[in-house]
Amino acid sequence: MPNETNLYGIDITDASFTKACGGPCTEGCVTLARIGDNAWALGDSKRPDAEPLRFTTEELDSAGIDPARFGLSV
């Protein structure tokens, strides 16, 4: 994967983020976008201007974050 060692080097300008909420989205939701074959960007809908955090698929798995919860496949 290009930029595998530098996830923050991947351009996410056109990334398509989806939300996953534990209930009604009144406080804000976590957002997730696939940004590469083994790369993901995790954001916060309450802070849309904040830089999303970047993770590999393995890191998401270790953190217990399942892309399927967002309607995304690995």
N, C-alpha and C positions, 0 to 999 in steps of 0.2 A: 504494500500500500504506500503511495507517496506520502511523505510527511509523517510516517508512522511514529517517528521519534519526536515530532513537533506537531502535536495536535492543534496547537494555536496558530500554526502556519497555514491551516486549511481555511480557505475563504468560505464563510457561511452566509454571505450576503443574500443568497437565494434559497437558503435552507427553509424547509417547510416544517415548522414546529407544530406539534399536536399536544393537547392538554390531557392530563389525567388528574381527576379529582377524587378525593375520598368521600365526598358528599357534595352538597351544593357548593358551587364555586363562589362563595361570598367573600372569602378571605384571600383568594388567589390560588393558583394551581401551578403544579410543576409542568414544565413543557419539555418535550424531547424531540430531537431531530436527528436523523441519520445524516452524517456529513462525510461518510466514506465507507469503504468495505468493512472496516473494523474501528469506526470512529463515530462518536455521538456527541451532541451538544445538549446540555441540560440547563434549562433556564427557569425563571420565576415570572409568572404572569403579573405579579404585583410590581415587578421591577423590569419592564420590557426594555429599558435602555441599558440595563446592566449587562456586561459581557457574560454570556453563558459559559458554564464550566464545560470542559471537554474530557471525555473518557473513552477508553477502548471498550470493546464488548466484554472482555474479561473483567475490567474494572467495574462496569455496570453490574455484572453478575455478582461480583464479590460484595458490592454494596446492596444487593438484594433488589435492584431495579430491573424490572422485566419490561422490555420494549413492547411485549404483547399487551400489556395494560394500556398502552397508548395506541393500540391498533397497528403497531409496527412489527415486522418480523426481523429476526436476527439474520 
